[in-house]
Amino acid sequence: MTLELRDSQRVALERLIEPGRTFAALWAEPRSGKTAVSLKLIEHKAPRIAVVVGPKIAEAVWRTEAAKWLNMPYRFHPLTTGNEYPDLTGKGVFRMTHLLFVNYDQFGKQPWQRLRPFLKELAKLADYQGMMLLDESHQIKTPNSVTGRNIRPLAADWLGYRLLITGTPVTNPNQIDAIYGQWTFVNPAIREKWPTAKDFREYFGEWTNVKGYPELIRPIRQAELNAYIQHDVVTMVGPGEPVPIRKVRYRVPADVLGASRKMLKKGVIYYNGSKWVPDPDMDPTDRAVIGLNPLVRLLRMRTLVAGWVKDDEGEVFTVPQAARARLAALGAVLRKCDGKVIIACTHLHEVKLVRRYLRIKGIGHTIITGAVKNKNNVIEAFQRDRDLRVLLVQPRTVAMAVDISVANDLIWYTSDFNYVTFKQASDRIKLSPKQPTVWFLCGRGTVDEDVWTTLQEDHQHLTKVVRRIRRKKFR
């Protein structure tokens, strides 16, 4: 029987195998299936040599899991103390992938004298395109440790792929040294901005001295740190109980629904400032909304239902009747939520609509978008200020750069068809110690239903809709 990855594992793997990616950090909670994802990454890359560095106790796990997950020719070589190193110079030896497990003890002073030249030889045999994976990579988090000092320079020899695998940064984001200690292996370019661990530590933290040793008072500039590393960090949660995602269907005004359906069929609709009008009886003040390209058409339909749209001149305007219906649905959900709430809006105009609504209702809130400069202050204020009930964000921010562990609910005011963004953001709220719920606002009978189907039921649904538009076949 062929084993299959869970959704969260599959999403993580999709991120890891993005075209052009040669390094990443897989940050995942315990028992989330990190080893399986890492092995499927090895299978995808199919390198000549893949070196896994991990604790001695993990050797049996990697051997067993490799037998389960690798559907490719490979040979497992344990490089524990006393074992002979394999000879990989023979003819035809690379008709398969060679998976070598090295425990961290081998990077100590004495064993390292023997291991170092062997790893150099391996890297050369792989044309420097081999893979090196550091399991429980927090083992090298201390910048001045012997193990870390011996492992980090190896980055220059393993250019095929370098992967960090750990749960420490997820469960304890205050460990600033842990990030620098590991990042100097996965992406040595970090030294160009922060040459030493001290530079990095002082930039991202406030410190004091206790008995001669530095002690962190509080982390600072966390949003900037996340923005720097987030492109290369893949977060993944374990199986456990899935975060419930509740689909909230609401009634869309008839004229908006009619305009949406006309956009689907024709690709062009017209608006005179209060209602949708038939063409070609256009007044000079009427606005034309055009979506001839299938994907643009779907985007126009989705934003229309959310309460705004962009005309053929590129100007954005609000559609009041659609916005009122969406915001009323949002208000109904907010009344069901107890505690702090994240509201995710895909586009800035949606952020403006929701912000105005929150102001009118007197709901304390704060905002993070790409334009916000002091994201650190916003995050800290949301975490500490009891009067700030709502954090209004764009989905990609929630997926990585925001600590949402204090939030009890995540409301998708809008979502696009991007399954990876949706899954990463929805999964992150699972890290909340509370009992989180994800809410999905869905205009009944609109393109929102297609977004929901794509994200929850059939990931190929978007392709089918586009195909149907091109063939002009509609329900």
DRENDRENFI-802216 format. One line per 4 residues: number of its first residue (from 0); their letters; for each residue x, y, z of C-alpha. Coordinates in nm, 4 decimals, decimal comma. Layout:
% residues N
NUM) a) X/Y/Z  ...;
//
This chain:
% residues 475
0) mtle) 0,0000/0,0000/0,0000  0,1366/0,3409/-0,1010  0,1575/0,5894/0,1833  0,0151/0,9355/0,1273;
4) lrds) 0,1082/1,2624/0,2918  -0,1479/1,4566/0,4909  -0,2655/1,7907/0,3571  -0,0318/1,9934/0,5775;
8) qrva) 0,2610/1,7709/0,4763  0,1767/1,7980/0,1087  0,1516/2,1750/0,1285  0,4910/2,1894/0,2998;
12) lerl) 0,6440/1,9683/0,0300  0,5023/2,1928/-0,2426  0,6805/2,4862/-0,0837  1,0070/2,2945/-0,0486;
16) iepg) 1,0188/2,1893/-0,4149  0,9424/2,5305/-0,5625  1,1491/2,5874/-0,8795  1,4877/2,7416/-0,8089;
20) rtfa) 1,4831/2,6728/-0,4353  1,8082/2,5297/-0,2990  1,7624/2,5814/0,0746  1,4832/2,6078/0,3282;
24) alwa) 1,3923/2,5612/0,6922  1,1148/2,3207/0,7859  0,9800/2,4405/1,1190  0,7222/2,2005/1,2550;
28) eprs) 0,5804/2,0917/1,5858  0,6645/1,7454/1,7281  0,5084/1,4411/1,5609  0,4008/1,6448/1,2603;
32) gkta) 0,5696/1,4168/1,0049  0,8843/1,6170/0,9275  1,0873/1,3064/0,8403  0,8359/1,1870/0,5816;
36) vslk) 0,8272/1,5284/0,4127  1,2077/1,5433/0,4096  1,2312/1,1988/0,2524  0,9799/1,2923/-0,0178;
40) lieh) 1,1955/1,5982/-0,0855  1,4960/1,3679/-0,1327  1,2874/1,1507/-0,3633  1,1883/1,4550/-0,5686;
44) kapr) 1,5453/1,5827/-0,6019  1,6965/1,2324/-0,6471  2,0543/1,3467/-0,5700  2,3565/1,1213/-0,5921;
48) iavv) 2,4222/1,1758/-0,2235  2,2033/1,2988/0,0601  2,3610/1,3431/0,4033  2,1286/1,3553/0,7024;
52) vgpk) 2,2765/1,4905/1,0245  2,0763/1,4144/1,3365  2,0859/1,2889/1,6965  2,2130/0,9333/1,7338;
56) iaea) 1,8711/0,8140/1,8490  1,7166/0,9316/1,5194  1,9177/0,6905/1,3033  1,6683/0,4059/1,3400;
60) vwrt) 1,3808/0,6421/1,2636  1,5390/0,7596/0,9395  1,6213/0,4041/0,8330  1,2654/0,2852/0,9007;
64) eaak) 1,0941/0,5872/0,7503  1,3116/0,5728/0,4382  1,1883/0,2194/0,3751  0,8306/0,3455/0,4006;
68) wlnm) 0,8460/0,6657/0,2001  1,1230/0,6433/-0,0604  0,9858/0,5043/-0,3862  1,3225/0,5067/-0,5581;
72) pyrf) 1,6460/0,3058/-0,5631  1,8586/0,4038/-0,2640  2,1056/0,2683/-0,0103  2,1196/0,3684/0,3550;
76) hplt) 2,4633/0,4130/0,5163  2,4956/0,4788/0,8927  2,8160/0,6689/0,9719  2,8153/0,6035/1,3451;
80) tgne) 3,1286/0,5563/1,5495  3,3234/0,2471/1,4444  3,1434/0,1947/1,1134  3,3466/0,1785/0,7968;
84) ypdl) 3,2848/0,4598/0,5530  3,1347/0,3350/0,2237  3,3364/0,3483/-0,0962  3,1300/0,5435/-0,3482;
88) tgkg) 3,3918/0,5678/-0,6219  3,3063/0,2478/-0,8086  3,1526/0,2261/-1,1552  2,7740/0,2485/-1,1603;
92) vfrm) 2,7559/0,3318/-0,7903  2,5315/0,6308/-0,8583  2,2567/0,4369/-1,0273  2,0854/0,4968/-0,6971;
96) thll) 2,0773/0,7638/-0,4301  2,3039/0,7105/-0,1311  2,1481/0,8241/0,1957  2,4064/0,8686/0,4704;
100) fvny) 2,3152/0,9309/0,8332  2,5681/1,1127/1,0535  2,5013/1,1881/1,4188  2,6024/1,5202/1,5707;
104) dqfg) 2,8604/1,3507/1,7949  3,0736/1,2926/1,4858  3,1354/1,6669/1,4582  3,3238/1,6763/1,7877;
108) kqpw) 3,6970/1,7338/1,7947  3,8332/1,3800/1,7553  3,5717/1,2182/1,5221  3,5692/1,5319/1,3081;
112) qrlr) 3,9279/1,4741/1,2033  3,8172/1,1552/1,0293  3,4767/1,2743/0,9079  3,5801/1,6050/0,7533;
116) pflk) 3,7856/1,4729/0,4587  3,5221/1,2075/0,3910  3,2441/1,4662/0,3613  3,4663/1,6749/0,1342;
120) elak) 3,5131/1,3717/-0,0890  3,1385/1,3019/-0,0895  3,0572/1,6577/-0,1915  3,3014/1,6345/-0,4800;
124) lady) 3,1584/1,2995/-0,5945  2,8160/1,4644/-0,6064  2,9570/1,7528/-0,8131  2,8726/1,9726/-0,5151;
128) qgmm) 2,5024/1,9234/-0,5956  2,4271/1,6852/-0,3109  2,1810/1,7439/-0,0282  2,2530/1,8006/0,3389;
132) llde) 1,9696/1,7918/0,5914  2,0089/1,8880/0,9556  1,7480/1,7058/1,1648  1,6847/1,8708/1,5036;
136) shqi) 1,8926/2,1553/1,3659  1,8695/2,3471/1,6929  2,1743/2,1361/1,7832  2,3791/2,4067/1,6071;
140) ktpn) 2,1797/2,7001/1,7444  2,4636/2,8174/1,9714  2,6896/3,0243/1,7426  3,0141/2,9392/1,9247;
144) svtg) 2,9548/2,5659/1,9770  3,2128/2,3233/1,8373  2,9475/2,1266/1,6496  2,8073/2,4400/1,4886;
148) rnir) 3,1493/2,5765/1,3935  3,2310/2,2507/1,2134  2,8972/2,2131/1,0350  2,8322/2,5665/0,9082;
152) plaa) 3,1256/2,5887/0,6639  2,9936/2,2744/0,4900  2,7245/2,4879/0,3278  2,9630/2,5801/0,0466;
156) dwlg) 2,9971/2,2114/-0,0557  2,6283/2,1133/-0,0569  2,4684/2,3399/-0,3119  2,1984/2,1005/-0,4337;
160) yrll) 1,9805/2,1538/-0,1279  2,0308/2,2426/0,2380  1,7425/2,1852/0,4782  1,6964/2,2710/0,8445;
164) itgt) 1,4452/2,0552/1,0300  1,3396/2,1637/1,3777  1,0510/2,2571/1,6018  1,2394/2,4925/1,8331;
168) pvtn) 1,1803/2,8235/1,6501  0,8090/2,7462/1,6344  0,7698/2,6695/2,0023  1,0172/2,9315/2,1258;
172) pnqi) 1,0539/3,2237/1,8841  1,2493/3,4267/2,1422  1,5654/3,2244/2,0752  1,7356/3,4803/1,8551;
176) daiy) 2,0709/3,3008/1,8645  1,9000/2,9838/1,7456  1,7996/3,1519/1,4217  2,1404/3,3032/1,3502;
180) gqwt) 2,3232/2,9853/1,4490  2,1180/2,7811/1,2040  2,0791/3,0385/0,9282  2,4529/3,0717/0,8817;
184) fvnp) 2,4369/2,7154/0,7478  2,1202/2,7238/0,5427  2,1842/3,0715/0,3966  2,5351/3,2003/0,4712;
188) aire) 2,4447/3,5318/0,3039  2,3056/3,6358/0,6418  2,6619/3,7301/0,7373  2,6606/4,0026/0,4720;
192) kwpt) 2,4017/4,1924/0,6769  2,4993/4,0760/1,0264  2,8652/3,9642/1,0238  2,8604/3,8201/1,3754;
196) akdf) 2,6131/3,6611/1,6131  2,6545/3,9629/1,8404  2,5460/4,1979/1,5621  2,2389/3,9852/1,4994;
200) reyf) 2,1583/3,9431/1,8681  2,1746/4,3135/1,9472  1,9707/4,4100/1,6423  1,6797/4,1779/1,7255;
204) gewt) 1,6813/4,1830/2,1044  1,7193/4,3920/2,4172  1,9727/4,2319/2,6531  2,1109/4,2546/3,0023;
208) nvkg) 2,3929/4,0780/3,1849  2,3245/3,8262/3,4601  2,6355/3,6950/3,6375  2,8439/3,7863/3,3345;
212) ypel) 2,6181/3,6171/3,0781  2,3801/3,7908/2,8369  2,0103/3,7431/2,9134  1,7308/3,8429/2,6808;
216) irpi) 1,4926/4,1078/2,8157  1,2609/4,0954/2,5158  1,2848/4,0376/2,1414  1,2476/4,3399/1,9152;
220) rqae) 1,1945/4,3893/1,5417  1,0320/4,0449/1,5212  0,8289/4,1405/1,2147  1,1474/4,2472/1,0353;
224) lnay) 1,3133/3,9193/1,1318  1,0183/3,7207/1,0033  1,0085/3,9250/0,6827  1,3765/3,8436/0,6275;
228) iqhd) 1,3445/3,4684/0,6723  0,9803/3,3964/0,5881  1,0348/3,3224/0,2182  1,2552/3,0290/0,3141;
232) vvtm) 1,0635/2,9033/0,6170  0,7967/2,6374/0,5816  0,5801/2,5855/0,8891  0,3833/2,2667/0,9404;
236) vgpg) 0,1547/2,1438/1,2146  0,0924/1,7905/1,3297  -0,2072/1,5660/1,2728  -0,4007/1,6038/1,5971;
240) epvp) -0,7492/1,7385/1,5697  -0,7921/1,9492/1,2551  -0,8808/2,3130/1,3058  -1,2531/2,3358/1,2267;
244) irkv) -1,3265/2,5522/0,9218  -1,6816/2,6799/0,9186  -1,8336/2,7941/0,5919  -2,0595/3,0931/0,6561;
248) ryrv) -2,3008/3,1326/0,3634  -2,4930/3,4589/0,3386  -2,7413/3,6051/0,0936  -2,5973/3,8311/-0,1775;
252) padv) -2,8188/4,1164/-0,3088  -3,0034/4,0166/-0,6267  -2,8537/4,2920/-0,8451  -2,4997/4,2017/-0,7358;
256) lgas) -2,5655/3,8339/-0,7978  -2,7053/3,9182/-1,1425  -2,4036/4,1315/-1,2294  -2,1709/3,8532/-1,1147;
260) rkml) -2,3437/3,6013/-1,3389  -2,3350/3,8423/-1,6313  -1,9629/3,8904/-1,5780  -1,9228/3,5135/-1,5909;
264) kkgv) -2,1041/3,4903/-1,9234  -1,9984/3,8103/-2,0987  -1,6770/3,9274/-1,9323  -1,8069/4,2883/-1,9213;
268) iyyn) -2,0510/4,4652/-1,6867  -2,1504/4,8299/-1,6413  -2,2222/5,0328/-1,3263  -2,3728/5,3832/-1,3013;
272) gskw) -2,2930/5,4473/-0,9382  -2,6043/5,2953/-0,7883  -2,7043/4,9980/-1,0020  -2,5827/4,7695/-1,2759;
276) vpdp) -2,7096/4,8717/-1,6199  -2,7390/4,6853/-1,9502  -2,5084/4,7678/-2,2367  -2,4806/4,9426/-2,4726;
280) dmdp) -2,7071/5,2066/-2,3125  -2,4220/5,3670/-2,1278  -2,4147/5,7127/-1,9805  -2,0746/5,8893/-2,0011;
284) tdra) -2,0482/5,8580/-1,6245  -2,1053/5,4804/-1,6233  -1,8152/5,2554/-1,5336  -1,7170/4,9493/-1,7341;
288) vigl) -1,5719/4,6465/-1,5554  -1,3893/4,4177/-1,7929  -1,2591/4,0641/-1,7388  -1,1994/3,8993/-2,0755;
292) nplv) -0,9162/3,6814/-1,9452  -1,0736/3,3914/-1,7489  -0,8591/3,4415/-1,4397  -0,9162/3,8184/-1,4393;
296) rllr) -1,2874/3,7525/-1,4823  -1,2920/3,5304/-1,1754  -1,0985/3,7941/-0,9811  -1,3479/4,0657/-1,0791;
300) mrtl) -1,6373/3,8415/-0,9736  -1,4737/3,7663/-0,6401  -1,3986/4,1306/-0,5559  -1,7486/4,2331/-0,6662;
304) vagw) -1,9047/3,9976/-0,4113  -1,6594/4,1318/-0,1490  -1,7904/4,4858/-0,2065  -1,5562/4,6530/-0,4519;
308) vkdd) -1,4229/4,6270/-0,8043  -1,1756/4,7874/-1,0474  -1,3032/4,9524/-1,3666  -1,1495/4,9583/-1,7130;
312) egev) -0,9564/5,2759/-1,6229  -0,7880/5,0981/-1,3362  -0,9763/5,2938/-1,0682  -1,1061/5,1101/-0,7628;
316) ftvp) -1,4549/5,1837/-0,6340  -1,6862/5,0437/-0,3680  -2,0114/4,8634/-0,4492  -2,2137/4,9613/-0,1399;
320) qaar) -2,4872/4,6983/-0,1570  -2,2342/4,4148/-0,1877  -2,0114/4,5592/0,0844  -2,3029/4,5955/0,3277;
324) arla) -2,4042/4,2315/0,2809  -2,0476/4,1059/0,3319  -1,9871/4,3211/0,6360  -2,3173/4,2130/0,7888;
328) alga) -2,2017/3,8507/0,7558  -1,8700/3,9469/0,9160  -2,0535/4,1110/1,2048  -2,2621/3,7996/1,2620;
332) vlrk) -1,9463/3,5913/1,2932  -1,7749/3,8422/1,5209  -2,0678/3,8203/1,7591  -2,0041/3,4470/1,7882;
336) cdgk) -1,6331/3,4900/1,8615  -1,4999/3,5174/2,2142  -1,1560/3,6707/2,2554  -0,9061/3,8037/2,0044;
340) viia) -0,9746/3,7600/1,6342  -0,7694/3,7672/1,3131  -0,9528/3,8965/1,0037  -0,7794/3,8151/0,6734;
344) cthl) -0,8486/4,0301/0,3659  -0,6747/3,9541/0,0379  -0,6759/4,3106/-0,1005  -0,6126/4,6515/0,0513;
348) hevk) -0,9534/4,7869/-0,0443  -1,1110/4,5080/0,1597  -0,8898/4,6084/0,4525  -1,0264/4,9632/0,4183;
352) lvrr) -1,3870/4,8413/0,4109  -1,3431/4,6248/0,7201  -1,1475/4,8936/0,9056  -1,4280/5,1450/0,8497;
356) ylri) -1,6814/4,8887/0,9711  -1,4807/4,8185/1,2879  -1,4508/5,1909/1,3585  -1,8258/5,2420/1,3221;
360) kgig) -1,8961/4,9467/1,5530  -1,6417/5,0689/1,8073  -1,4376/4,7466/1,7936  -1,0756/4,7940/1,8944;
364) htii) -0,8431/4,6832/1,6159  -0,5027/4,7196/1,4596  -0,3692/4,6497/1,1115  -0,0730/4,4841/0,9425;
368) tgav) -0,0267/4,5124/0,5666  0,2808/4,5354/0,3482  0,2747/4,9138/0,3877  0,2996/4,9053/0,7673;
372) knkn) 0,6545/4,9890/0,8730  0,6524/4,9240/1,2478  0,5032/4,5757/1,2365  0,6786/4,4819/1,5606;
376) nvie) 0,4900/4,7458/1,7553  0,1591/4,6410/1,5989  0,2132/4,2743/1,6876  0,3130/4,3520/2,0453;
380) afqr) 0,0175/4,5865/2,0890  -0,2267/4,3222/1,9673  -0,0778/4,0656/2,2023  -0,0823/4,2849/2,5127;
384) drdl) -0,3623/4,5397/2,4742  -0,6953/4,4008/2,5930  -0,8831/4,6706/2,4038  -0,7423/4,5549/2,0691;
388) rvll) -0,9763/4,2713/1,9879  -0,9115/4,2401/1,6126  -0,5935/4,2152/1,4068  -0,6696/4,2977/1,0434;
392) vqpr) -0,4155/4,1470/0,8041  -0,3499/4,0263/0,4527  -0,3337/3,6423/0,4293  0,0350/3,6109/0,3445;
396) tvam) 0,1177/3,8016/0,6627  -0,0822/3,5583/0,8743  0,0850/3,2607/0,7059  0,4237/3,3414/0,8569;
400) avdi) 0,5048/3,6888/0,9848  0,2500/3,7219/1,2648  0,2371/3,5461/1,5992  -0,1337/3,4613/1,6216;
404) svan) -0,1067/3,2366/1,9245  -0,3176/3,4764/2,1322  -0,6046/3,4706/1,8817  -0,9012/3,2413/1,9228;
408) dliw) -1,0534/3,2797/1,5758  -0,9432/3,3443/1,2183  -1,2040/3,4914/0,9824  -1,1435/3,4795/0,6093;
412) ytsd) -1,3229/3,7916/0,4894  -1,1860/3,6970/0,1477  -0,9501/3,4325/0,0153  -0,8154/3,3740/-0,3320;
416) fnyv) -0,7659/3,0332/-0,4932  -0,4159/2,9894/-0,3447  -0,4376/2,6670/-0,1451  -0,0866/2,6976/-0,0002;
420) tfkq) -0,1518/3,0412/0,1493  -0,4917/2,9349/0,2816  -0,3599/2,6146/0,4387  -0,0490/2,7703/0,5909;
424) asdr) -0,2472/3,0561/0,7450  -0,5295/2,8338/0,8704  -0,2857/2,5800/1,0166  -0,0853/2,8424/1,2047;
428) ikls) -0,3813/2,9311/1,4248  -0,3745/2,5679/1,5409  -0,0706/2,6669/1,7461  -0,3014/2,8739/1,9659;
432) pkqp) -0,3345/2,7246/2,3173  -0,7054/2,8012/2,2984  -0,9639/2,6149/2,0882  -0,9334/2,8024/1,7594;
436) tvwf) -1,1896/2,8146/1,4819  -1,1469/2,9250/1,1206  -1,4451/3,0987/0,9552  -1,4895/3,1343/0,5784;
440) lcgr) -1,7330/3,3990/0,4471  -1,9095/3,2727/0,1355  -2,1638/3,4592/-0,0784  -2,4356/3,2088/-0,1617;
444) gtvd) -2,4384/3,1119/-0,5302  -2,1308/3,3224/-0,6170  -1,7680/3,2631/-0,7097  -1,7002/3,2262/-0,3356;
448) edvw) -1,8474/2,8773/-0,3702  -1,5823/2,7980/-0,6329  -1,3075/2,9285/-0,4050  -1,4369/2,7070/-0,1237;
452) ttlq) -1,4538/2,4013/-0,3513  -1,0990/2,4632/-0,4742  -0,9582/2,5013/-0,1228  -1,1538/2,2261/0,0519;
456) edhq) -1,2802/1,9636/-0,1895  -1,1155/1,9661/-0,5321  -0,7844/2,1427/-0,5871  -0,8341/2,1124/-0,9647;
460) hltk) -1,1677/2,2938/-0,9534  -1,0191/2,6294/-1,0591  -0,8766/2,4706/-1,3749  -1,2167/2,3269/-1,4554;
464) vvrr) -1,3870/2,6654/-1,4124  -1,1335/2,8365/-1,6399  -1,1836/2,5643/-1,9003  -1,5577/2,6130/-1,8813;
468) irrk) -1,5234/2,9895/-1,9317  -1,3118/2,9374/-2,2416  -1,5688/2,7009/-2,3823  -1,8494/2,9402/-2,2780;
472) kfr) -2,0316/2,6622/-2,0958  -2,2055/2,7717/-1,7779  -2,4450/2,6243/-1,5318;
//
